């Protein structure tokens, strides 16, 4: 057990050092283990006992980042769709003030662009992790606010397209205030498409493609579910 704790602490220190380098403006694709070791004042061999390749270190950083983002940005209250999406956008804008967060967002979206499936497959036959995340988020907003939406699956696709699209735009221009302003303009359009209505008794989502507990976590499972 002592060896495990020591290794866990070593990995945590390595992640802290890597994050500090990203916070200084280093692009994630330029991060190297040699730089991380130098930041820590360690011989490279000492770092290799914790992380043998940069990709594994980056993946662990990303997992930490995603967990922190869910707790600090994507909180769900009972204010309803427009209020919750707006508050999440404001929190994300503050999150962008840390260059390390921006680099990890870049890394996250770079990974999301990779597809394991042949491009000729019809898009409707699978859902990507970003869509699944946003659908889960919308379901939680709906439940917390006692709202129902015209088509939560279609709404998840719109939210995913707008959020991801504006994030790519932000990466091009580097203007976080412009990103927030564009998000604020887009949110009323999302609410209009959602057609939210207050409910006291939740109706079945049987007419929609997938219900909340049926959203698969992997593409092949999603494709199989869509074909059934």
C-alpha positions as CSV (number, residue, x, y, z in Angstrom):
1,X,0.0,0.0,0.0
2,X,2.8,2.4,0.8
3,X,4.3,1.9,-2.7
4,X,0.9,2.7,-4.2
5,X,0.5,5.9,-2.2
6,X,4.0,7.0,-3.1
7,X,3.3,6.4,-6.8
8,X,-0.1,8.2,-6.6
9,X,1.6,11.2,-5.0
10,X,4.3,11.2,-7.7
11,X,1.6,11.1,-10.4
12,X,-0.3,14.0,-8.7
13,X,2.9,16.1,-8.6
14,X,3.6,15.4,-12.2
15,X,0.0,16.5,-13.1
16,X,0.4,19.7,-11.1
17,X,3.7,20.5,-12.9
18,X,2.2,19.8,-16.3
19,X,-0.8,22.0,-15.5
20,X,1.5,24.8,-14.4
21,X,3.3,24.6,-17.8
22,X,-0.1,24.8,-19.6
23,X,-1.1,27.7,-17.4
24,X,2.0,29.5,-18.6
25,X,0.7,29.3,-22.1
26,X,2.4,26.1,-23.4
27,X,0.2,24.4,-26.0
28,X,-0.9,20.9,-24.9
29,X,0.7,19.4,-28.1
30,X,4.1,20.8,-27.2
31,X,4.1,19.4,-23.6
32,X,6.9,16.9,-23.0
33,X,7.9,14.7,-20.1
34,X,11.3,16.3,-20.2
35,X,9.7,19.7,-19.5
36,X,7.6,18.3,-16.7
37,X,10.6,16.6,-15.1
38,X,12.5,19.9,-15.3
39,X,9.6,21.8,-13.7
40,X,9.7,19.3,-10.8
41,X,13.5,19.2,-10.6
42,X,13.4,15.5,-11.1
43,X,15.6,13.3,-13.3
44,X,13.6,12.1,-16.3
45,X,13.9,8.5,-15.0
46,X,12.0,9.4,-11.8
47,X,9.1,10.8,-13.8
48,X,9.1,7.8,-16.1
49,X,8.2,5.6,-13.1
50,X,4.9,7.6,-12.9
51,X,4.3,8.4,-16.6
52,X,6.2,6.7,-19.4
53,X,4.5,8.7,-22.2
54,X,3.0,12.2,-22.4
55,X,-0.3,11.0,-23.7
56,X,-1.1,9.1,-20.5
57,X,-0.2,12.2,-18.5
58,X,-2.5,14.4,-20.6
59,X,-5.3,11.9,-20.4
60,X,-5.1,11.9,-16.6
61,X,-5.1,15.7,-16.6
62,X,-8.1,15.6,-18.8
63,X,-10.0,13.3,-16.5
64,X,-9.3,15.7,-13.6
65,X,-10.3,18.7,-15.7
66,X,-13.6,17.1,-16.7
67,X,-14.5,16.2,-13.2
68,X,-13.7,19.7,-12.0
69,X,-15.7,21.2,-14.8
70,X,-18.8,19.2,-14.0
71,X,-18.6,20.4,-10.4
72,X,-17.7,24.0,-11.1
73,X,-19.3,24.8,-14.4
74,X,-22.1,22.3,-15.3
75,X,-24.1,22.6,-12.1
76,X,-27.8,22.1,-12.4
77,X,-30.3,24.1,-10.4
78,X,-34.1,24.5,-10.6
79,X,-34.2,27.7,-12.6
80,X,-35.3,26.2,-15.9
81,X,-33.6,25.8,-19.3
82,X,-32.8,29.4,-20.1
83,X,-31.5,30.3,-16.6
84,X,-29.4,27.1,-16.3
85,X,-27.8,27.4,-19.7
86,X,-27.0,31.1,-19.1
87,X,-25.5,30.5,-15.7
88,X,-23.4,27.6,-17.1
89,X,-22.1,29.9,-19.9
90,X,-21.1,32.6,-17.4
91,X,-19.3,30.0,-15.2
92,X,-17.5,28.6,-18.3
93,X,-16.4,32.2,-19.2
94,X,-14.7,32.5,-15.8
95,X,-13.2,29.0,-16.3
96,X,-11.6,30.3,-19.6
97,X,-9.5,32.8,-17.7
98,X,-7.1,30.0,-16.8
99,X,-4.9,29.1,-19.9
100,X,-4.5,25.6,-18.6
101,X,-8.3,25.1,-18.8
102,X,-8.3,26.4,-22.3
103,X,-5.5,24.0,-23.4
104,X,-7.4,21.1,-21.8
105,X,-10.5,22.2,-23.6
106,X,-8.5,22.1,-26.8
107,X,-7.2,18.6,-26.0
108,X,-10.7,17.4,-25.1
109,X,-12.2,18.7,-28.4
110,X,-9.2,17.3,-30.4
111,X,-9.9,13.9,-29.0
112,X,-13.6,14.3,-29.8
113,X,-12.9,14.9,-33.4
114,X,-11.4,11.4,-33.8
115,X,-13.9,8.8,-35.1
116,X,-13.5,5.1,-34.6
117,X,-16.3,4.4,-37.1
118,X,-16.2,4.5,-41.0
119,X,-17.3,7.9,-42.3
120,X,-19.9,6.3,-44.6
121,X,-22.1,5.2,-41.7
122,X,-25.2,7.4,-41.4
123,X,-24.7,9.9,-38.7
124,X,-28.1,9.1,-37.0
125,X,-26.9,5.6,-36.2
126,X,-24.6,6.8,-33.5
127,X,-24.1,9.5,-30.9
128,X,-20.9,11.0,-29.7
129,X,-19.8,11.6,-26.1
130,X,-20.5,15.3,-26.4
131,X,-24.1,14.6,-27.4
132,X,-24.5,12.1,-24.6
133,X,-23.2,14.5,-22.1
134,X,-25.5,17.3,-23.2
135,X,-28.5,15.1,-23.3
136,X,-27.9,13.9,-19.8
137,X,-27.4,17.5,-18.7
138,X,-30.7,18.6,-20.3
139,X,-32.6,15.7,-18.7
140,X,-31.2,16.8,-15.3
141,X,-32.2,20.4,-16.0
142,X,-35.7,19.2,-17.0
143,X,-36.2,17.1,-13.9
144,X,-34.9,19.8,-11.5
145,X,-37.1,22.5,-13.0
146,X,-40.2,20.3,-13.6
147,X,-40.0,21.1,-17.3
148,X,-40.6,19.1,-20.4
149,X,-39.2,19.8,-23.9
150,X,-40.7,19.1,-27.3
151,X,-37.8,16.7,-28.2
152,X,-34.9,16.3,-25.8
153,X,-32.9,14.4,-28.3
154,X,-33.2,17.1,-31.0
155,X,-32.5,19.7,-28.4
156,X,-29.3,17.8,-27.3
157,X,-28.1,17.9,-30.9
158,X,-28.7,21.7,-31.1
159,X,-27.0,22.4,-27.8
160,X,-24.0,20.2,-28.8
161,X,-23.7,21.9,-32.2
162,X,-23.9,25.4,-30.8
163,X,-21.6,24.9,-27.8
164,X,-19.0,22.9,-29.7
165,X,-19.2,25.3,-32.7
166,X,-18.8,28.4,-30.6
167,X,-15.9,26.8,-28.8
168,X,-14.1,26.1,-32.0
169,X,-14.8,29.8,-32.9
170,X,-13.2,30.8,-29.6
171,X,-10.1,28.8,-30.4
172,X,-9.8,30.7,-33.7
173,X,-10.3,34.2,-32.2
174,X,-9.3,33.8,-28.6
175,X,-11.9,36.2,-27.4
176,X,-13.8,34.8,-24.4
177,X,-16.1,37.8,-24.0
178,X,-17.2,37.4,-27.6
179,X,-17.8,33.7,-26.9
180,X,-20.0,34.5,-24.0
181,X,-21.9,37.2,-26.0
182,X,-22.6,34.7,-28.8
183,X,-23.7,32.1,-26.2
184,X,-26.1,34.6,-24.7
185,X,-27.6,35.3,-28.2
186,X,-27.9,31.5,-28.9
187,X,-29.6,30.5,-25.7
188,X,-33.0,32.1,-26.4
189,X,-33.0,30.2,-29.8
190,X,-32.4,27.0,-27.9
191,X,-35.3,27.7,-25.5
192,X,-37.6,28.5,-28.5
193,X,-36.7,25.2,-30.1
194,X,-37.2,23.4,-26.8
195,X,-40.7,24.7,-26.2
196,X,-40.4,24.1,-22.5
197,X,-43.6,23.6,-20.5
198,X,-44.1,23.2,-16.8
199,X,-45.3,19.8,-15.7
200,X,-46.6,18.3,-12.4
201,X,-46.6,14.8,-13.8
202,X,-43.9,13.7,-16.2
203,X,-45.1,12.0,-19.3
204,X,-43.4,9.1,-21.2
205,X,-40.6,9.8,-23.6
206,X,-41.5,6.8,-25.7
207,X,-41.9,8.8,-28.8
208,X,-38.3,9.9,-28.7
209,X,-35.4,7.9,-29.9
210,X,-33.7,7.1,-26.6
211,X,-34.9,7.7,-23.0
212,X,-32.5,8.9,-20.3
213,X,-31.6,5.5,-19.0
214,X,-31.1,4.1,-22.5
215,X,-28.4,6.5,-23.8
216,X,-25.4,4.2,-24.5
217,X,-21.9,5.2,-23.6
218,X,-20.2,3.9,-26.7
219,X,-20.8,4.4,-30.4
220,X,-21.2,0.8,-31.3
221,X,-23.8,0.3,-28.6
222,X,-25.6,3.4,-29.8
223,X,-25.7,2.1,-33.4
224,X,-27.1,-1.2,-32.3
225,X,-29.8,0.6,-30.2
226,X,-30.7,2.8,-33.1
227,X,-31.2,-0.2,-35.4
228,X,-33.5,-2.1,-33.0
